[in-house]
Amino acid sequence: MRVILPHNITNNPRFLADGTGIGNAHVPGNYRIKSTSPCLNAGANQDWMTDHLDLDGNPRIDHVFGTVDMGAYERVISGTTITIQ
């Protein structure tokens, strides 16, 4: 029996670029996620994240969608955002 816990995935996270090689031949990847990633808005919000930033300096909790992405980087959607209340 396989148990999948909430906020965990078994699918490819769809990084912008996977790293390759090992040891001296290691080439780091770009571990920011693509717009098609299952990690997008799939994290578990924590109280401490409210005023904290990711490694790029973006807010951890997306104010548009309200849910943190899995990983060290938040996916930033560029362009105009219109909020209707």
C-alpha atoms as an extended CHARMM CRD file, in Angstrom:
* protein
*
        85  EXT
         1         1  MET       CA              0.0000000000        0.0000000000        0.0000000000  PROA      1               0.0000000000
         2         2  ARG       CA              1.4060000000        3.3910000000       -1.0110000000  PROA      2               0.0000000000
         3         3  VAL       CA              0.4970000000        6.3680000000        1.1630000000  PROA      3               0.0000000000
         4         4  ILE       CA              0.8190000000        9.8660000000       -0.2510000000  PROA      4               0.0000000000
         5         5  LEU       CA              0.8390000000       12.5230000000        2.4420000000  PROA      5               0.0000000000
         6         6  PRO       CA             -0.7060000000       15.9360000000        1.8300000000  PROA      6               0.0000000000
         7         7  HSD       CA              1.7500000000       18.4560000000        0.3960000000  PROA      7               0.0000000000
         8         8  ASN       CA              3.9920000000       15.7170000000       -1.0630000000  PROA      8               0.0000000000
         9         9  ILE       CA              4.2060000000       14.6620000000       -4.6920000000  PROA      9               0.0000000000
        10        10  THR       CA              5.3640000000       11.6170000000       -6.5990000000  PROA      10              0.0000000000
        11        11  ASN       CA              5.3440000000       13.3070000000      -10.0300000000  PROA      11              0.0000000000
        12        12  ASN       CA              8.1590000000       15.2050000000      -11.7310000000  PROA      12              0.0000000000
        13        13  PRO       CA              8.2950000000       18.6830000000      -10.0960000000  PROA      13              0.0000000000
        14        14  ARG       CA              9.0200000000       20.2400000000      -13.5200000000  PROA      14              0.0000000000
        15        15  PHE       CA             11.9740000000       22.4510000000      -12.6770000000  PROA      15              0.0000000000
        16        16  LEU       CA             13.0870000000       25.0550000000      -15.2160000000  PROA      16              0.0000000000
        17        17  ALA       CA             16.3060000000       23.0300000000      -15.6340000000  PROA      17              0.0000000000
        18        18  ASP       CA             17.3360000000       19.8030000000      -13.9050000000  PROA      18              0.0000000000
        19        19  GLY       CA             20.8990000000       19.4640000000      -12.6640000000  PROA      19              0.0000000000
        20        20  THR       CA             23.1700000000       16.8690000000      -14.2810000000  PROA      20              0.0000000000
        21        21  GLY       CA             26.2320000000       14.8450000000      -13.3930000000  PROA      21              0.0000000000
        22        22  ILE       CA             27.8740000000       14.1180000000      -10.0580000000  PROA      22              0.0000000000
        23        23  GLY       CA             31.0540000000       15.1900000000       -8.2920000000  PROA      23              0.0000000000
        24        24  ASN       CA             33.3150000000       17.4470000000      -10.3540000000  PROA      24              0.0000000000
        25        25  ALA       CA             31.0310000000       16.9390000000      -13.3700000000  PROA      25              0.0000000000
        26        26  HSD       CA             27.9640000000       18.2800000000      -11.5490000000  PROA      26              0.0000000000
        27        27  VAL       CA             26.1000000000       21.0720000000      -13.3370000000  PROA      27              0.0000000000
        28        28  PRO       CA             23.5160000000       22.7310000000      -11.1050000000  PROA      28              0.0000000000
        29        29  GLY       CA             19.9840000000       23.1320000000      -12.3600000000  PROA      29              0.0000000000
        30        30  ASN       CA             17.4980000000       25.9440000000      -12.0780000000  PROA      30              0.0000000000
        31        31  TYR       CA             15.1630000000       24.6770000000       -9.3660000000  PROA      31              0.0000000000
        32        32  ARG       CA             12.4820000000       27.2680000000       -9.9100000000  PROA      32              0.0000000000
        33        33  ILE       CA              9.2810000000       25.5960000000      -11.0680000000  PROA      33              0.0000000000
        34        34  LYS       CA              7.4820000000       25.8290000000      -14.4030000000  PROA      34              0.0000000000
        35        35  SER       CA              3.9050000000       27.0440000000      -14.6780000000  PROA      35              0.0000000000
        36        36  THR       CA              2.8660000000       23.4150000000      -15.2780000000  PROA      36              0.0000000000
        37        37  SER       CA              4.4890000000       22.1140000000      -12.0820000000  PROA      37              0.0000000000
        38        38  PRO       CA              2.4480000000       20.0720000000       -9.5950000000  PROA      38              0.0000000000
        39        39  CYS       CA              4.3820000000       22.0280000000       -6.9120000000  PROA      39              0.0000000000
        40        40  LEU       CA              2.6090000000       25.2630000000       -7.8290000000  PROA      40              0.0000000000
        41        41  ASN       CA              0.3830000000       26.3790000000       -4.9300000000  PROA      41              0.0000000000
        42        42  ALA       CA              0.7750000000       22.9020000000       -3.4280000000  PROA      42              0.0000000000
        43        43  GLY       CA              2.7380000000       23.7040000000       -0.2790000000  PROA      43              0.0000000000
        44        44  ALA       CA              1.5500000000       23.9310000000        3.3140000000  PROA      44              0.0000000000
        45        45  ASN       CA              1.1760000000       27.5050000000        4.5460000000  PROA      45              0.0000000000
        46        46  GLN       CA              2.8100000000       28.1120000000        7.9170000000  PROA      46              0.0000000000
        47        47  ASP       CA              2.3230000000       31.1430000000       10.1870000000  PROA      47              0.0000000000
        48        48  TRP       CA              6.0070000000       32.1190000000        9.9280000000  PROA      48              0.0000000000
        49        49  MET       CA              5.7420000000       32.4710000000        6.1290000000  PROA      49              0.0000000000
        50        50  THR       CA              3.4320000000       35.5060000000        6.2680000000  PROA      50              0.0000000000
        51        51  ASP       CA              6.1960000000       38.1100000000        6.1580000000  PROA      51              0.0000000000
        52        52  HSD       CA              9.0820000000       36.0100000000        4.8230000000  PROA      52              0.0000000000
        53        53  LEU       CA             10.6600000000       35.8630000000        1.3710000000  PROA      53              0.0000000000
        54        54  ASP       CA             11.8770000000       33.0680000000       -0.9010000000  PROA      54              0.0000000000
        55        55  LEU       CA             15.4890000000       32.8320000000       -2.1480000000  PROA      55              0.0000000000
        56        56  ASP       CA             14.7290000000       35.3620000000       -4.9160000000  PROA      56              0.0000000000
        57        57  GLY       CA             13.2180000000       37.8720000000       -2.4820000000  PROA      57              0.0000000000
        58        58  ASN       CA              9.5800000000       37.1900000000       -3.3980000000  PROA      58              0.0000000000
        59        59  PRO       CA              6.8610000000       36.7250000000       -0.7560000000  PROA      59              0.0000000000
        60        60  ARG       CA              6.5670000000       33.0700000000        0.3360000000  PROA      60              0.0000000000
        61        61  ILE       CA              2.7840000000       33.1500000000        0.2690000000  PROA      61              0.0000000000
        62        62  ASP       CA              1.3610000000       34.3110000000       -3.0450000000  PROA      62              0.0000000000
        63        63  HSD       CA             -1.1200000000       37.0980000000       -2.3490000000  PROA      63              0.0000000000
        64        64  VAL       CA             -3.1320000000       36.2510000000       -5.4750000000  PROA      64              0.0000000000
        65        65  PHE       CA             -3.5940000000       32.5120000000       -4.8650000000  PROA      65              0.0000000000
        66        66  GLY       CA             -2.9120000000       32.4770000000       -1.1190000000  PROA      66              0.0000000000
        67        67  THR       CA             -0.9160000000       29.2380000000       -1.0520000000  PROA      67              0.0000000000
        68        68  VAL       CA              2.8350000000       28.7330000000       -0.8870000000  PROA      68              0.0000000000
        69        69  ASP       CA              4.5850000000       26.8010000000       -3.6640000000  PROA      69              0.0000000000
        70        70  MET       CA              6.5940000000       23.7100000000       -2.7650000000  PROA      70              0.0000000000
        71        71  GLY       CA             10.3480000000       24.3370000000       -2.8220000000  PROA      71              0.0000000000
        72        72  ALA       CA             12.6390000000       27.2650000000       -2.1430000000  PROA      72              0.0000000000
        73        73  TYR       CA             11.2220000000       29.5600000000       -4.8290000000  PROA      73              0.0000000000
        74        74  GLU       CA              7.7850000000       31.0220000000       -5.4560000000  PROA      74              0.0000000000
        75        75  ARG       CA              6.5200000000       31.0450000000       -9.0170000000  PROA      75              0.0000000000
        76        76  VAL       CA              6.0890000000       34.6980000000       -9.9720000000  PROA      76              0.0000000000
        77        77  ILE       CA              3.4400000000       35.5090000000      -12.5320000000  PROA      77              0.0000000000
        78        78  SER       CA              4.3870000000       38.6260000000      -14.4390000000  PROA      78              0.0000000000
        79        79  GLY       CA              1.9670000000       41.0080000000      -16.0380000000  PROA      79              0.0000000000
        80        80  THR       CA             -1.1060000000       42.8420000000      -14.8900000000  PROA      80              0.0000000000
        81        81  THR       CA             -3.2430000000       41.3500000000      -12.1570000000  PROA      81              0.0000000000
        82        82  ILE       CA             -6.7590000000       42.6130000000      -11.6530000000  PROA      82              0.0000000000
        83        83  THR       CA             -8.5430000000       41.6850000000       -8.4250000000  PROA      83              0.0000000000
        84        84  ILE       CA            -12.3310000000       42.0390000000       -8.3310000000  PROA      84              0.0000000000
        85        85  GLN       CA            -13.9620000000       42.1120000000       -4.9190000000  PROA      85              0.0000000000
